[in-house]
Amino acid sequence: MVTDHTAYVAAVLDDNKEGNLTKDMEHKIAHEVRKADGSVHRVFVSTNPDFVNRMNGYVDKLQTGKPVSGLFDEFSEVVRRVFPNSR
């Protein structure tokens, strides 16, 4: 999900190993995101299962054209919880 030059990435590691995201993996993911979208300046990555599930839900809603009213407020709240120091 990209907003205002910032990407929020929900990552699923091999074998679904939550919490084993190393700084090296995070940097590699950030590099690939920036390579794919040159407008991205900041990248936040999480393996938190709730965050992954919510991001997948947002993608499903957007891809199927379902109403996304309230999506921005909900997304903002999720980001504040998962990335409290992202300001």
PyMOL Python script that loads the backbone (N, CA, C, O; Angstrom):
from pymol import cmd

cmd.read_pdbstr("""\
ATOM      1  N   MET A   1       0.866  -1.158   0.000  1.00  0.00           N
ATOM      2  CA  MET A   1       0.000   0.000   0.000  1.00  0.00           C
ATOM      3  C   MET A   1       0.914   1.222   0.000  1.00  0.00           C
ATOM      4  O   MET A   1       1.839   1.303   0.808  1.00  0.00           O
ATOM      5  N   VAL A   2       0.664   2.164  -0.892  1.00  0.00           N
ATOM      6  CA  VAL A   2       1.508   3.353  -0.996  1.00  0.00           C
ATOM      7  C   VAL A   2       0.659   4.597  -0.772  1.00  0.00           C
ATOM      8  O   VAL A   2      -0.390   4.773  -1.392  1.00  0.00           O
ATOM      9  N   THR A   3       1.134   5.459   0.132  1.00  0.00           N
ATOM     10  CA  THR A   3       0.492   6.743   0.377  1.00  0.00           C
ATOM     11  C   THR A   3       1.574   7.789   0.590  1.00  0.00           C
ATOM     12  O   THR A   3       2.522   7.562   1.342  1.00  0.00           O
ATOM     13  N   ASP A   4       1.437   8.923  -0.063  1.00  0.00           N
ATOM     14  CA  ASP A   4       2.358  10.053   0.152  1.00  0.00           C
ATOM     15  C   ASP A   4       3.833   9.656   0.150  1.00  0.00           C
ATOM     16  O   ASP A   4       4.562  10.002   1.081  1.00  0.00           O
ATOM     17  N   HIS A   5       4.274   8.954  -0.854  1.00  0.00           N
ATOM     18  CA  HIS A   5       5.681   8.548  -1.011  1.00  0.00           C
ATOM     19  C   HIS A   5       6.151   7.557   0.055  1.00  0.00           C
ATOM     20  O   HIS A   5       7.352   7.376   0.251  1.00  0.00           O
ATOM     21  N   THR A   6       5.209   6.922   0.736  1.00  0.00           N
ATOM     22  CA  THR A   6       5.536   5.930   1.762  1.00  0.00           C
ATOM     23  C   THR A   6       4.834   4.627   1.426  1.00  0.00           C
ATOM     24  O   THR A   6       3.637   4.616   1.139  1.00  0.00           O
ATOM     25  N   ALA A   7       5.583   3.519   1.460  1.00  0.00           N
ATOM     26  CA  ALA A   7       5.011   2.201   1.195  1.00  0.00           C
ATOM     27  C   ALA A   7       4.938   1.412   2.496  1.00  0.00           C
ATOM     28  O   ALA A   7       5.866   1.422   3.305  1.00  0.00           O
ATOM     29  N   TYR A   8       3.810   0.729   2.675  1.00  0.00           N
ATOM     30  CA  TYR A   8       3.612  -0.157   3.819  1.00  0.00           C
ATOM     31  C   TYR A   8       3.492  -1.560   3.252  1.00  0.00           C
ATOM     32  O   TYR A   8       2.571  -1.859   2.492  1.00  0.00           O
ATOM     33  N   VAL A   9       4.436  -2.420   3.632  1.00  0.00           N
ATOM     34  CA  VAL A   9       4.534  -3.749   3.045  1.00  0.00           C
ATOM     35  C   VAL A   9       4.189  -4.809   4.075  1.00  0.00           C
ATOM     36  O   VAL A   9       4.761  -4.853   5.165  1.00  0.00           O
ATOM     37  N   ALA A  10       3.238  -5.667   3.708  1.00  0.00           N
ATOM     38  CA  ALA A  10       2.884  -6.822   4.526  1.00  0.00           C
ATOM     39  C   ALA A  10       3.647  -8.011   3.959  1.00  0.00           C
ATOM     40  O   ALA A  10       3.353  -8.477   2.858  1.00  0.00           O
ATOM     41  N   ALA A  11       4.620  -8.495   4.707  1.00  0.00           N
ATOM     42  CA  ALA A  11       5.492  -9.562   4.216  1.00  0.00           C
ATOM     43  C   ALA A  11       5.150 -10.892   4.881  1.00  0.00           C
ATOM     44  O   ALA A  11       4.879 -10.958   6.080  1.00  0.00           O
ATOM     45  N   VAL A  12       5.169 -11.939   4.077  1.00  0.00           N
ATOM     46  CA  VAL A  12       4.989 -13.291   4.589  1.00  0.00           C
ATOM     47  C   VAL A  12       6.293 -14.024   4.316  1.00  0.00           C
ATOM     48  O   VAL A  12       6.697 -14.186   3.164  1.00  0.00           O
ATOM     49  N   LEU A  13       6.940 -14.461   5.374  1.00  0.00           N
ATOM     50  CA  LEU A  13       8.227 -15.138   5.239  1.00  0.00           C
ATOM     51  C   LEU A  13       8.024 -16.614   4.962  1.00  0.00           C
ATOM     52  O   LEU A  13       6.943 -17.154   5.201  1.00  0.00           O
ATOM     53  N   ASP A  14       9.061 -17.268   4.459  1.00  0.00           N
ATOM     54  CA  ASP A  14       8.998 -18.711   4.245  1.00  0.00           C
ATOM     55  C   ASP A  14       8.560 -19.388   5.530  1.00  0.00           C
ATOM     56  O   ASP A  14       9.007 -19.019   6.616  1.00  0.00           O
ATOM     57  N   ASP A  15       7.690 -20.372   5.409  1.00  0.00           N
ATOM     58  CA  ASP A  15       7.172 -21.129   6.556  1.00  0.00           C
ATOM     59  C   ASP A  15       6.389 -20.252   7.526  1.00  0.00           C
ATOM     60  O   ASP A  15       6.166 -20.641   8.672  1.00  0.00           O
ATOM     61  N   ASN A  16       5.961 -19.044   7.065  1.00  0.00           N
ATOM     62  CA  ASN A  16       5.169 -18.129   7.892  1.00  0.00           C
ATOM     63  C   ASN A  16       5.810 -17.830   9.237  1.00  0.00           C
ATOM     64  O   ASN A  16       5.119 -17.783  10.255  1.00  0.00           O
ATOM     65  N   LYS A  17       7.116 -17.629   9.255  1.00  0.00           N
ATOM     66  CA  LYS A  17       7.853 -17.350  10.495  1.00  0.00           C
ATOM     67  C   LYS A  17       7.681 -15.881  10.877  1.00  0.00           C
ATOM     68  O   LYS A  17       8.456 -15.026  10.449  1.00  0.00           O
ATOM     69  N   GLU A  18       6.664 -15.596  11.683  1.00  0.00           N
ATOM     70  CA  GLU A  18       6.424 -14.221  12.103  1.00  0.00           C
ATOM     71  C   GLU A  18       7.554 -13.749  13.013  1.00  0.00           C
ATOM     72  O   GLU A  18       8.061 -14.504  13.843  1.00  0.00           O
ATOM     73  N   GLY A  19       7.934 -12.496  12.844  1.00  0.00           N
ATOM     74  CA  GLY A  19       8.906 -11.887  13.739  1.00  0.00           C
ATOM     75  C   GLY A  19      10.356 -12.162  13.404  1.00  0.00           C
ATOM     76  O   GLY A  19      11.242 -11.637  14.077  1.00  0.00           O
ATOM     77  N   ASN A  20      10.631 -12.961  12.390  1.00  0.00           N
ATOM     78  CA  ASN A  20      12.009 -13.265  12.031  1.00  0.00           C
ATOM     79  C   ASN A  20      12.506 -12.413  10.880  1.00  0.00           C
ATOM     80  O   ASN A  20      13.403 -12.820  10.142  1.00  0.00           O
ATOM     81  N   LEU A  21      11.930 -11.237  10.725  1.00  0.00           N
ATOM     82  CA  LEU A  21      12.339 -10.320   9.670  1.00  0.00           C
ATOM     83  C   LEU A  21      13.632  -9.626  10.094  1.00  0.00           C
ATOM     84  O   LEU A  21      13.648  -8.832  11.034  1.00  0.00           O
ATOM     85  N   THR A  22      14.704  -9.939   9.390  1.00  0.00           N
ATOM     86  CA  THR A  22      15.990  -9.325   9.729  1.00  0.00           C
ATOM     87  C   THR A  22      16.089  -7.959   9.058  1.00  0.00           C
ATOM     88  O   THR A  22      15.348  -7.667   8.119  1.00  0.00           O
ATOM     89  N   LYS A  23      16.999  -7.132   9.540  1.00  0.00           N
ATOM     90  CA  LYS A  23      17.227  -5.823   8.930  1.00  0.00           C
ATOM     91  C   LYS A  23      17.669  -5.991   7.475  1.00  0.00           C
ATOM     92  O   LYS A  23      17.295  -5.194   6.615  1.00  0.00           O
ATOM     93  N   ASP A  24      18.462  -7.024   7.200  1.00  0.00           N
ATOM     94  CA  ASP A  24      18.908  -7.277   5.836  1.00  0.00           C
ATOM     95  C   ASP A  24      17.717  -7.569   4.915  1.00  0.00           C
ATOM     96  O   ASP A  24      17.641  -7.035   3.809  1.00  0.00           O
ATOM     97  N   MET A  25      16.787  -8.417   5.376  1.00  0.00           N
ATOM     98  CA  MET A  25      15.595  -8.719   4.584  1.00  0.00           C
ATOM     99  C   MET A  25      14.760  -7.460   4.382  1.00  0.00           C
ATOM    100  O   MET A  25      14.251  -7.206   3.290  1.00  0.00           O
ATOM    101  N   GLU A  26      14.628  -6.675   5.450  1.00  0.00           N
ATOM    102  CA  GLU A  26      13.847  -5.444   5.380  1.00  0.00           C
ATOM    103  C   GLU A  26      14.450  -4.486   4.345  1.00  0.00           C
ATOM    104  O   GLU A  26      13.720  -3.864   3.572  1.00  0.00           O
ATOM    105  N   HIS A  27      15.779  -4.370   4.333  1.00  0.00           N
ATOM    106  CA  HIS A  27      16.456  -3.499   3.373  1.00  0.00           C
ATOM    107  C   HIS A  27      16.273  -4.013   1.942  1.00  0.00           C
ATOM    108  O   HIS A  27      16.085  -3.225   1.016  1.00  0.00           O
ATOM    109  N   LYS A  28      16.329  -5.327   1.767  1.00  0.00           N
ATOM    110  CA  LYS A  28      16.135  -5.897   0.431  1.00  0.00           C
ATOM    111  C   LYS A  28      14.718  -5.638  -0.070  1.00  0.00           C
ATOM    112  O   LYS A  28      14.518  -5.284  -1.232  1.00  0.00           O
ATOM    113  N   ILE A  29      13.738  -5.814   0.809  1.00  0.00           N
ATOM    114  CA  ILE A  29      12.351  -5.548   0.432  1.00  0.00           C
ATOM    115  C   ILE A  29      12.183  -4.078   0.077  1.00  0.00           C
ATOM    116  O   ILE A  29      11.571  -3.748  -0.939  1.00  0.00           O
ATOM    117  N   ALA A  30      12.723  -3.195   0.909  1.00  0.00           N
ATOM    118  CA  ALA A  30      12.625  -1.756   0.655  1.00  0.00           C
ATOM    119  C   ALA A  30      13.270  -1.400  -0.683  1.00  0.00           C
ATOM    120  O   ALA A  30      12.737  -0.583  -1.433  1.00  0.00           O
ATOM    121  N   HIS A  31      14.403  -2.005  -0.980  1.00  0.00           N
ATOM    122  CA  HIS A  31      15.085  -1.748  -2.251  1.00  0.00           C
ATOM    123  C   HIS A  31      14.201  -2.142  -3.432  1.00  0.00           C
ATOM    124  O   HIS A  31      14.082  -1.395  -4.403  1.00  0.00           O
ATOM    125  N   GLU A  32      13.584  -3.315  -3.343  1.00  0.00           N
ATOM    126  CA  GLU A  32      12.722  -3.792  -4.426  1.00  0.00           C
ATOM    127  C   GLU A  32      11.494  -2.899  -4.589  1.00  0.00           C
ATOM    128  O   GLU A  32      11.060  -2.640  -5.712  1.00  0.00           O
ATOM    129  N   VAL A  33      10.937  -2.431  -3.483  1.00  0.00           N
ATOM    130  CA  VAL A  33       9.780  -1.536  -3.545  1.00  0.00           C
ATOM    131  C   VAL A  33      10.168  -0.233  -4.236  1.00  0.00           C
ATOM    132  O   VAL A  33       9.455   0.241  -5.121  1.00  0.00           O
ATOM    133  N   ARG A  34      11.289   0.340  -3.836  1.00  0.00           N
ATOM    134  CA  ARG A  34      11.744   1.598  -4.451  1.00  0.00           C
ATOM    135  C   ARG A  34      12.080   1.419  -5.937  1.00  0.00           C
ATOM    136  O   ARG A  34      11.866   2.317  -6.751  1.00  0.00           O
ATOM    137  N   LYS A  35      12.611   0.238  -6.266  1.00  0.00           N
ATOM    138  CA  LYS A  35      12.929  -0.053  -7.660  1.00  0.00           C
ATOM    139  C   LYS A  35      11.637  -0.147  -8.484  1.00  0.00           C
ATOM    140  O   LYS A  35      11.600   0.279  -9.638  1.00  0.00           O
ATOM    141  N   ALA A  36      10.590  -0.701  -7.890  1.00  0.00           N
ATOM    142  CA  ALA A  36       9.317  -0.851  -8.592  1.00  0.00           C
ATOM    143  C   ALA A  36       8.550   0.463  -8.688  1.00  0.00           C
ATOM    144  O   ALA A  36       7.809   0.685  -9.645  1.00  0.00           O
ATOM    145  N   ASP A  37       8.729   1.334  -7.693  1.00  0.00           N
ATOM    146  CA  ASP A  37       8.014   2.617  -7.675  1.00  0.00           C
ATOM    147  C   ASP A  37       8.970   3.702  -7.218  1.00  0.00           C
ATOM    148  O   ASP A  37       9.229   3.856  -6.025  1.00  0.00           O
ATOM    149  N   GLY A  38       9.490   4.450  -8.174  1.00  0.00           N
ATOM    150  CA  GLY A  38      10.485   5.477  -7.879  1.00  0.00           C
ATOM    151  C   GLY A  38       9.976   6.627  -7.032  1.00  0.00           C
ATOM    152  O   GLY A  38      10.775   7.415  -6.525  1.00  0.00           O
ATOM    153  N   SER A  39       8.654   6.745  -6.865  1.00  0.00           N
ATOM    154  CA  SER A  39       8.109   7.832  -6.046  1.00  0.00           C
ATOM    155  C   SER A  39       8.153   7.514  -4.551  1.00  0.00           C
ATOM    156  O   SER A  39       7.906   8.389  -3.721  1.00  0.00           O
ATOM    157  N   VAL A  40       8.468   6.257  -4.208  1.00  0.00           N
ATOM    158  CA  VAL A  40       8.501   5.843  -2.802  1.00  0.00           C
ATOM    159  C   VAL A  40       9.817   6.268  -2.168  1.00  0.00           C
ATOM    160  O   VAL A  40      10.893   5.964  -2.682  1.00  0.00           O
ATOM    161  N   HIS A  41       9.720   6.979  -1.039  1.00  0.00           N
ATOM    162  CA  HIS A  41      10.903   7.414  -0.295  1.00  0.00           C
ATOM    163  C   HIS A  41      11.105   6.602   0.986  1.00  0.00           C
ATOM    164  O   HIS A  41      12.235   6.296   1.368  1.00  0.00           O
ATOM    165  N   ARG A  42      10.003   6.260   1.635  1.00  0.00           N
ATOM    166  CA  ARG A  42      10.079   5.508   2.905  1.00  0.00           C
ATOM    167  C   ARG A  42       9.324   4.204   2.752  1.00  0.00           C
ATOM    168  O   ARG A  42       8.277   4.151   2.107  1.00  0.00           O
ATOM    169  N   VAL A  43       9.869   3.140   3.356  1.00  0.00           N
ATOM    170  CA  VAL A  43       9.239   1.827   3.287  1.00  0.00           C
ATOM    171  C   VAL A  43       9.189   1.244   4.695  1.00  0.00           C
ATOM    172  O   VAL A  43      10.195   1.190   5.401  1.00  0.00           O
ATOM    173  N   PHE A  44       7.992   0.810   5.085  1.00  0.00           N
ATOM    174  CA  PHE A  44       7.801   0.136   6.363  1.00  0.00           C
ATOM    175  C   PHE A  44       7.346  -1.281   6.064  1.00  0.00           C
ATOM    176  O   PHE A  44       6.425  -1.490   5.274  1.00  0.00           O
ATOM    177  N   VAL A  45       7.995  -2.262   6.699  1.00  0.00           N
ATOM    178  CA  VAL A  45       7.712  -3.669   6.439  1.00  0.00           C
ATOM    179  C   VAL A  45       7.294  -4.334   7.742  1.00  0.00           C
ATOM    180  O   VAL A  45       7.902  -4.113   8.790  1.00  0.00           O
ATOM    181  N   SER A  46       6.242  -5.157   7.664  1.00  0.00           N
ATOM    182  CA  SER A  46       5.797  -5.889   8.844  1.00  0.00           C
ATOM    183  C   SER A  46       5.400  -7.308   8.463  1.00  0.00           C
ATOM    184  O   SER A  46       4.859  -7.551   7.385  1.00  0.00           O
ATOM    185  N   THR A  47       5.680  -8.239   9.371  1.00  0.00           N
ATOM    186  CA  THR A  47       5.238  -9.623   9.217  1.00  0.00           C
ATOM    187  C   THR A  47       4.099  -9.920  10.190  1.00  0.00           C
ATOM    188  O   THR A  47       3.676 -11.069  10.320  1.00  0.00           O
ATOM    189  N   ASN A  48       3.606  -8.897  10.869  1.00  0.00           N
ATOM    190  CA  ASN A  48       2.505  -9.053  11.822  1.00  0.00           C
ATOM    191  C   ASN A  48       1.308  -9.686  11.101  1.00  0.00           C
ATOM    192  O   ASN A  48       0.835  -9.139  10.104  1.00  0.00           O
ATOM    193  N   PRO A  49       0.811 -10.832  11.590  1.00  0.00           N
ATOM    194  CA  PRO A  49      -0.275 -11.540  10.893  1.00  0.00           C
ATOM    195  C   PRO A  49      -1.542 -10.692  10.726  1.00  0.00           C
ATOM    196  O   PRO A  49      -2.210 -10.783   9.696  1.00  0.00           O
ATOM    197  N   ASP A  50      -1.877  -9.878  11.716  1.00  0.00           N
ATOM    198  CA  ASP A  50      -3.053  -9.022  11.605  1.00  0.00           C
ATOM    199  C   ASP A  50      -2.864  -8.016  10.472  1.00  0.00           C
ATOM    200  O   ASP A  50      -3.777  -7.777   9.682  1.00  0.00           O
ATOM    201  N   PHE A  51      -1.672  -7.433  10.405  1.00  0.00           N
ATOM    202  CA  PHE A  51      -1.381  -6.467   9.350  1.00  0.00           C
ATOM    203  C   PHE A  51      -1.442  -7.143   7.975  1.00  0.00           C
ATOM    204  O   PHE A  51      -2.019  -6.592   7.037  1.00  0.00           O
ATOM    205  N   VAL A  52      -0.854  -8.320   7.858  1.00  0.00           N
ATOM    206  CA  VAL A  52      -0.868  -9.064   6.590  1.00  0.00           C
ATOM    207  C   VAL A  52      -2.311  -9.358   6.177  1.00  0.00           C
ATOM    208  O   VAL A  52      -2.677  -9.157   5.019  1.00  0.00           O
ATOM    209  N   ASN A  53      -3.129  -9.832   7.115  1.00  0.00           N
ATOM    210  CA  ASN A  53      -4.522 -10.152   6.801  1.00  0.00           C
ATOM    211  C   ASN A  53      -5.300  -8.915   6.378  1.00  0.00           C
ATOM    212  O   ASN A  53      -6.083  -8.962   5.428  1.00  0.00           O
ATOM    213  N   ARG A  54      -5.088  -7.816   7.076  1.00  0.00           N
ATOM    214  CA  ARG A  54      -5.804  -6.584   6.719  1.00  0.00           C
ATOM    215  C   ARG A  54      -5.376  -6.075   5.338  1.00  0.00           C
ATOM    216  O   ARG A  54      -6.216  -5.659   4.541  1.00  0.00           O
ATOM    217  N   MET A  55      -4.084  -6.108   5.061  1.00  0.00           N
ATOM    218  CA  MET A  55      -3.619  -5.645   3.752  1.00  0.00           C
ATOM    219  C   MET A  55      -4.190  -6.531   2.640  1.00  0.00           C
ATOM    220  O   MET A  55      -4.599  -6.031   1.592  1.00  0.00           O
ATOM    221  N   ASN A  56      -4.214  -7.836   2.871  1.00  0.00           N
ATOM    222  CA  ASN A  56      -4.804  -8.743   1.879  1.00  0.00           C
ATOM    223  C   ASN A  56      -6.282  -8.431   1.681  1.00  0.00           C
ATOM    224  O   ASN A  56      -6.785  -8.478   0.558  1.00  0.00           O
ATOM    225  N   GLY A  57      -6.976  -8.112   2.766  1.00  0.00           N
ATOM    226  CA  GLY A  57      -8.392  -7.743   2.669  1.00  0.00           C
ATOM    227  C   GLY A  57      -8.593  -6.470   1.869  1.00  0.00           C
ATOM    228  O   GLY A  57      -9.514  -6.382   1.058  1.00  0.00           O
ATOM    229  N   TYR A  58      -7.723  -5.470   2.096  1.00  0.00           N
ATOM    230  CA  TYR A  58      -7.815  -4.217   1.340  1.00  0.00           C
ATOM    231  C   TYR A  58      -7.587  -4.475  -0.146  1.00  0.00           C
ATOM    232  O   TYR A  58      -8.311  -3.951  -0.992  1.00  0.00           O
ATOM    233  N   VAL A  59      -6.589  -5.277  -0.455  1.00  0.00           N
ATOM    234  CA  VAL A  59      -6.282  -5.588  -1.851  1.00  0.00           C
ATOM    235  C   VAL A  59      -7.478  -6.285  -2.497  1.00  0.00           C
ATOM    236  O   VAL A  59      -7.869  -5.946  -3.614  1.00  0.00           O
ATOM    237  N   ASP A  60      -8.055  -7.254  -1.796  1.00  0.00           N
ATOM    238  CA  ASP A  60      -9.222  -7.963  -2.336  1.00  0.00           C
ATOM    239  C   ASP A  60     -10.365  -6.999  -2.631  1.00  0.00           C
ATOM    240  O   ASP A  60     -10.982  -7.066  -3.694  1.00  0.00           O
ATOM    241  N   LYS A  61     -10.646  -6.101  -1.687  1.00  0.00           N
ATOM    242  CA  LYS A  61     -11.737  -5.136  -1.878  1.00  0.00           C
ATOM    243  C   LYS A  61     -11.461  -4.224  -3.070  1.00  0.00           C
ATOM    244  O   LYS A  61     -12.345  -3.984  -3.893  1.00  0.00           O
ATOM    245  N   LEU A  62     -10.242  -3.723  -3.159  1.00  0.00           N
ATOM    246  CA  LEU A  62      -9.906  -2.812  -4.248  1.00  0.00           C
ATOM    247  C   LEU A  62      -9.944  -3.516  -5.595  1.00  0.00           C
ATOM    248  O   LEU A  62     -10.427  -2.946  -6.574  1.00  0.00           O
ATOM    249  N   GLN A  63      -9.443  -4.747  -5.663  1.00  0.00           N
ATOM    250  CA  GLN A  63      -9.388  -5.467  -6.935  1.00  0.00           C
ATOM    251  C   GLN A  63     -10.765  -5.904  -7.418  1.00  0.00           C
ATOM    252  O   GLN A  63     -10.996  -6.011  -8.622  1.00  0.00           O
ATOM    253  N   THR A  64     -11.682  -6.158  -6.483  1.00  0.00           N
ATOM    254  CA  THR A  64     -13.015  -6.617  -6.885  1.00  0.00           C
ATOM    255  C   THR A  64     -14.015  -5.480  -6.988  1.00  0.00           C
ATOM    256  O   THR A  64     -15.187  -5.705  -7.291  1.00  0.00           O
ATOM    257  N   GLY A  65     -13.554  -4.247  -6.736  1.00  0.00           N
ATOM    258  CA  GLY A  65     -14.423  -3.095  -6.879  1.00  0.00           C
ATOM    259  C   GLY A  65     -15.436  -2.927  -5.767  1.00  0.00           C
ATOM    260  O   GLY A  65     -16.406  -2.185  -5.921  1.00  0.00           O
ATOM    261  N   LYS A  66     -15.228  -3.602  -4.647  1.00  0.00           N
ATOM    262  CA  LYS A  66     -16.144  -3.463  -3.516  1.00  0.00           C
ATOM    263  C   LYS A  66     -15.987  -2.087  -2.888  1.00  0.00           C
ATOM    264  O   LYS A  66     -14.920  -1.478  -2.972  1.00  0.00           O
ATOM    265  N   PRO A  67     -17.055  -1.600  -2.258  1.00  0.00           N
ATOM    266  CA  PRO A  67     -16.961  -0.285  -1.611  1.00  0.00           C
ATOM    267  C   PRO A  67     -15.854  -0.263  -0.558  1.00  0.00           C
ATOM    268  O   PRO A  67     -15.691  -1.207   0.215  1.00  0.00           O
ATOM    269  N   VAL A  68     -15.119   0.807  -0.548  1.00  0.00           N
ATOM    270  CA  VAL A  68     -14.006   0.925   0.403  1.00  0.00           C
ATOM    271  C   VAL A  68     -14.206   2.133   1.322  1.00  0.00           C
ATOM    272  O   VAL A  68     -13.245   2.742   1.791  1.00  0.00           O
ATOM    273  N   SER A  69     -15.474   2.462   1.567  1.00  0.00           N
ATOM    274  CA  SER A  69     -15.745   3.587   2.462  1.00  0.00           C
ATOM    275  C   SER A  69     -15.134   3.291   3.826  1.00  0.00           C
ATOM    276  O   SER A  69     -15.248   2.182   4.347  1.00  0.00           O
ATOM    277  N   GLY A  70     -14.500   4.278   4.377  1.00  0.00           N
ATOM    278  CA  GLY A  70     -13.849   4.112   5.673  1.00  0.00           C
ATOM    279  C   GLY A  70     -12.491   3.445   5.603  1.00  0.00           C
ATOM    280  O   GLY A  70     -11.820   3.300   6.624  1.00  0.00           O
ATOM    281  N   LEU A  71     -12.073   3.036   4.408  1.00  0.00           N
ATOM    282  CA  LEU A  71     -10.800   2.328   4.265  1.00  0.00           C
ATOM    283  C   LEU A  71      -9.633   3.171   4.746  1.00  0.00           C
ATOM    284  O   LEU A  71      -8.763   2.670   5.458  1.00  0.00           O
ATOM    285  N   PHE A  72      -9.599   4.451   4.368  1.00  0.00           N
ATOM    286  CA  PHE A  72      -8.464   5.284   4.742  1.00  0.00           C
ATOM    287  C   PHE A  72      -8.347   5.418   6.253  1.00  0.00           C
ATOM    288  O   PHE A  72      -7.250   5.302   6.799  1.00  0.00           O
ATOM    289  N   ASP A  73      -9.467   5.662   6.940  1.00  0.00           N
ATOM    290  CA  ASP A  73      -9.424   5.796   8.399  1.00  0.00           C
ATOM    291  C   ASP A  73      -8.975   4.492   9.055  1.00  0.00           C
ATOM    292  O   ASP A  73      -8.156   4.498   9.974  1.00  0.00           O
ATOM    293  N   GLU A  74      -9.514   3.387   8.579  1.00  0.00           N
ATOM    294  CA  GLU A  74      -9.133   2.083   9.134  1.00  0.00           C
ATOM    295  C   GLU A  74      -7.663   1.797   8.874  1.00  0.00           C
ATOM    296  O   GLU A  74      -6.945   1.352   9.769  1.00  0.00           O
ATOM    297  N   PHE A  75      -7.212   2.055   7.640  1.00  0.00           N
ATOM    298  CA  PHE A  75      -5.811   1.837   7.286  1.00  0.00           C
ATOM    299  C   PHE A  75      -4.900   2.696   8.164  1.00  0.00           C
ATOM    300  O   PHE A  75      -3.882   2.214   8.660  1.00  0.00           O
ATOM    301  N   SER A  76      -5.259   3.953   8.355  1.00  0.00           N
ATOM    302  CA  SER A  76      -4.456   4.858   9.187  1.00  0.00           C
ATOM    303  C   SER A  76      -4.329   4.334  10.609  1.00  0.00           C
ATOM    304  O   SER A  76      -3.254   4.402  11.204  1.00  0.00           O
ATOM    305  N   GLU A  77      -5.411   3.817  11.150  1.00  0.00           N
ATOM    306  CA  GLU A  77      -5.382   3.268  12.516  1.00  0.00           C
ATOM    307  C   GLU A  77      -4.489   2.030  12.590  1.00  0.00           C
ATOM    308  O   GLU A  77      -3.721   1.876  13.540  1.00  0.00           O
ATOM    309  N   VAL A  78      -4.585   1.157  11.603  1.00  0.00           N
ATOM    310  CA  VAL A  78      -3.745  -0.047  11.565  1.00  0.00           C
ATOM    311  C   VAL A  78      -2.275   0.352  11.496  1.00  0.00           C
ATOM    312  O   VAL A  78      -1.448  -0.217  12.208  1.00  0.00           O
ATOM    313  N   VAL A  79      -1.941   1.319  10.652  1.00  0.00           N
ATOM    314  CA  VAL A  79      -0.555   1.773  10.506  1.00  0.00           C
ATOM    315  C   VAL A  79      -0.044   2.351  11.829  1.00  0.00           C
ATOM    316  O   VAL A  79       1.093   2.092  12.225  1.00  0.00           O
ATOM    317  N   ARG A  80      -0.880   3.129  12.506  1.00  0.00           N
ATOM    318  CA  ARG A  80      -0.459   3.697  13.811  1.00  0.00           C
ATOM    319  C   ARG A  80      -0.157   2.599  14.832  1.00  0.00           C
ATOM    320  O   ARG A  80       0.762   2.734  15.640  1.00  0.00           O
ATOM    321  N   ARG A  81      -0.932   1.515  14.794  1.00  0.00           N
ATOM    322  CA  ARG A  81      -0.693   0.417  15.743  1.00  0.00           C
ATOM    323  C   ARG A  81       0.540  -0.397  15.381  1.00  0.00           C
ATOM    324  O   ARG A  81       1.346  -0.722  16.253  1.00  0.00           O
ATOM    325  N   VAL A  82       0.695  -0.728  14.111  1.00  0.00           N
ATOM    326  CA  VAL A  82       1.790  -1.604  13.673  1.00  0.00           C
ATOM    327  C   VAL A  82       3.116  -0.857  13.589  1.00  0.00           C
ATOM    328  O   VAL A  82       4.170  -1.425  13.877  1.00  0.00           O
ATOM    329  N   PHE A  83       3.068   0.420  13.195  1.00  0.00           N
ATOM    330  CA  PHE A  83       4.280   1.225  13.049  1.00  0.00           C
ATOM    331  C   PHE A  83       4.150   2.493  13.893  1.00  0.00           C
ATOM    332  O   PHE A  83       4.040   3.587  13.339  1.00  0.00           O
ATOM    333  N   PRO A  84       4.159   2.367  15.219  1.00  0.00           N
ATOM    334  CA  PRO A  84       3.914   3.539  16.082  1.00  0.00           C
ATOM    335  C   PRO A  84       4.952   4.640  15.944  1.00  0.00           C
ATOM    336  O   PRO A  84       4.660   5.790  16.273  1.00  0.00           O
ATOM    337  N   ASN A  85       6.141   4.334  15.476  1.00  0.00           N
ATOM    338  CA  ASN A  85       7.202   5.351  15.362  1.00  0.00           C
ATOM    339  C   ASN A  85       7.403   5.816  13.929  1.00  0.00           C
ATOM    340  O   ASN A  85       8.472   6.325  13.592  1.00  0.00           O
ATOM    341  N   SER A  86       6.389   5.650  13.074  1.00  0.00           N
ATOM    342  CA  SER A  86       6.562   5.955  11.651  1.00  0.00           C
ATOM    343  C   SER A  86       6.394   7.417  11.306  1.00  0.00           C
ATOM    344  O   SER A  86       6.472   7.763  10.127  1.00  0.00           O
ATOM    345  N   ARG A  87       6.171   8.281  12.249  1.00  0.00           N
ATOM    346  CA  ARG A  87       5.920   9.700  11.960  1.00  0.00           C
ATOM    347  C   ARG A  87       7.150  10.391  11.466  1.00  0.00           C
ATOM    348  O   ARG A  87       7.112  11.587  11.177  1.00  0.00           O
TER     349      ARG A  87
END
""", "prot")
cmd.dss("prot")
cmd.show_as("cartoon", "prot")
cmd.util.cbc("prot")
cmd.orient("prot")
